[in-house]
């Protein structure tokens, strides 16, 4: 099979090629970037996360929550957001959570779910592990985080494309997510449309969120 190259960014951010075989879960995949001179980067790879990866994932999430929401949320809101963000390990047990790496560096992570929970980590109350029906329900995109050192490198777009393709392969025709204020521009750029805006106050301060959706089939 050849490599399909399709532009995902403006001219200042380059393109990447994705192998046609990239949808098989659990196998390491190679994404080759074509960056405008003089910028060069090592190729991104991705794989399915395991419980052995939890320390690295937790450290990345902590950094992303603390750094990438600055300028969008107050310090009190950032602190409160930790109560409703983080990793739901059900995603790892379901083998639907991706890690994107550049060499040995963890560049980002994110996944999708065939279960009802829209957002939240293991410590977040109200999660619902009921299975969704692909014929009528939207799959979930969950726990999207980028290493601050890799911001604006296309990591989030790559993870979204992996999640959408995997969900579509299981028969889902739509995906939904709960986006943060800082994440909304990326989701809009990737074709997601707002469904409803709401605030979650479980962390002590109101954290604004937006439920967004996208048709994938």
C-alpha positions in Angstrom: 0.0 0.0 0.0 1.2 3.5 -0.7 1.2 6.5 1.5 -1.6 9.0 1.2 -0.6 12.6 1.9 -3.3 15.1 2.7 -2.8 18.6 4.1 -4.1 19.2 7.6 -2.7 22.6 8.2 -2.0 26.0 6.7 1.2 26.5 4.6 3.1 27.5 7.8 2.5 24.1 9.5 3.2 21.6 6.8 1.5 18.3 6.0 1.8 14.7 7.0 1.4 11.4 5.2 -0.6 8.6 6.8 -0.3 4.9 5.8 -3.5 3.2 4.6 -2.9 0.5 7.2 -3.0 2.9 10.1 -6.4 1.8 11.4 -5.3 -1.5 12.9 -5.4 -1.0 16.6 -2.5 -2.0 18.8 0.2 -1.6 16.1 2.7 1.1 16.0 2.1 3.5 13.1 4.4 6.0 11.3 3.3 9.5 10.3 5.8 11.3 8.2 5.7 15.1 8.3 6.6 17.5 5.5 7.6 20.7 7.2 8.5 23.9 5.5 12.2 24.8 5.6 14.1 25.3 7.9 11.9 23.3 10.3 12.4 19.6 10.6 11.1 17.1 13.1 11.4 13.4 13.6 8.4 11.3 12.5 5.5 10.8 14.9 4.5 7.3 15.7 1.4 6.1 17.6 0.4 3.1 19.6 -2.3 1.9 22.0 -1.6 2.8 25.6 -1.4 0.2 28.4 -1.5 0.5 32.1 2.3 0.5 32.2 2.1 3.9 30.5 0.0 5.4 33.3 2.9 7.3 35.0 3.9 9.0 31.8 0.3 9.8 30.8 -0.4 11.3 34.2 2.6 13.5 34.1 1.7 14.7 30.6 -1.9 15.5 31.6 -0.7 17.4 34.6 1.5 19.6 32.5 -1.1 20.1 29.8 -3.8 21.1 32.3 -1.5 23.5 34.1 0.1 25.2 31.1 -2.2 25.0 28.0 -5.3 26.5 29.7 -3.4 29.7 30.8 -4.9 32.7 29.1 -8.3 30.9 28.8 -9.1 30.1 32.4 -8.4 31.8 35.7 -6.0 30.0 38.2 -9.0 29.0 40.2 -10.7 27.5 37.2 -7.5 25.6 36.2 -7.3 24.2 39.6 -11.0 23.2 39.6 -10.7 21.6 36.1 -8.5 18.9 37.6 -11.5 17.5 39.3 -13.2 16.9 35.9 -10.2 16.2 33.7 -7.6 13.4 33.6 -7.7 9.8 32.4 -10.5 7.3 32.7 -8.6 4.0 32.8 -11.6 2.3 31.2 -10.2 3.7 27.9 -7.0 1.8 28.4 -8.7 -1.4 29.4 -10.9 -1.0 26.3 -7.7 -0.5 24.1 -9.1 2.8 22.7 -6.5 5.2 24.0 -3.7 6.4 21.8 -0.2 7.7 22.6 1.6 9.8 20.0 5.4 9.8 20.3 8.4 11.4 18.7 11.2 9.0 19.3 11.1 8.3 23.1 9.2 11.6 23.8 5.5 11.4 24.6 4.0 14.2 22.4 0.3 13.7 23.3 -2.5 11.3 24.1 -6.2 10.9 23.5 -8.8 8.3 22.8 -12.3 7.4 21.9 -14.9 5.4 23.6 -17.9 3.1 22.8 -19.2 3.9 26.3 -21.6 6.6 27.5 -19.3 8.8 29.7 -18.6 12.0 27.8 -15.7 13.3 29.9 -13.9 12.9 33.3 -11.2 10.9 34.9 -11.2 7.9 37.3 -11.7 10.4 40.2 -14.7 12.1 38.5 -18.1 11.2 39.8 -21.0 10.3 37.5 -19.2 8.2 34.9 -21.4 5.7 33.0 -19.8 2.7 31.4 -22.9 1.6 29.5 -22.1 0.6 26.0 -23.4 2.8 23.2 -25.3 1.7 20.1 -23.4 2.6 16.9 -26.7 2.7 15.0 -28.1 5.5 17.1 -25.5 6.9 19.4 -22.4 9.0 18.9 -19.0 7.6 20.0 -17.1 9.7 22.4 -13.7 11.4 21.9 -12.0 11.5 25.3 -9.1 12.8 27.3 -7.2 14.8 24.6 -3.9 16.2 25.9 -0.8 17.6 24.2 2.6 17.9 25.7 3.2 21.7 26.0 6.6 21.2 24.3 4.7 19.8 21.2 1.9 22.4 21.0 1.0 23.5 17.5 2.7 20.5 16.0 -0.5 18.9 14.9 -0.6 16.3 17.7 -4.3 17.0 18.5 -5.4 16.8 14.9 -3.5 13.5 14.5 -5.2 12.0 17.6 -8.6 13.2 16.4 -8.1 11.5 13.0 -7.1 8.2 14.7 -10.2 8.3 17.0 -12.6 9.1 14.2 -11.3 6.4 12.0 -11.4 3.8 14.8 -14.9 4.7 15.8 -16.1 4.6 12.1 -14.5 1.2 11.8 -16.8 -0.1 14.6 -19.9 1.3 12.8 -20.3 4.7 14.5 -21.5 7.5 12.2 -20.9 10.4 14.6 -18.6 11.4 17.4 -19.1 13.8 20.3 -16.8 15.3 22.9 -16.7 17.9 25.7 -14.3 20.6 24.8 -12.5 23.1 27.0 -12.2 26.7 26.0 -8.6 26.2 25.0 -9.5 23.1 22.9 -12.5 24.5 21.1 -10.6 26.3 18.3 -8.9 23.0 17.3 -12.2 21.1 17.3 -13.9 23.7 15.2 -11.0 23.6 12.7 -11.4 19.8 12.5 -15.1 20.0 11.7 -16.7 19.8 15.1 -19.8 21.9 15.7 -21.1 23.2 19.1 -24.1 21.4 20.5 -24.4 23.0 23.9 -22.4 25.1 26.3 -22.4 24.4 30.0 -20.3 24.8 33.2 -19.1 22.1 35.6 -18.6 23.4 39.1 -17.7 20.1 40.8 -14.1 21.3 41.3 -15.2 24.4 43.3 -15.1 27.0 40.5 -17.2 27.0 37.3 -15.3 25.5 34.4 -16.8 26.4 31.0 -17.2 23.4 28.6 -18.8 22.9 25.2 -20.4 19.7 23.9 -19.4 19.3 20.2 -20.2 16.8 17.5 -19.1 15.7 14.1 -20.5 13.3 11.5 -17.9 10.7 10.4 -19.9 8.4 8.1 
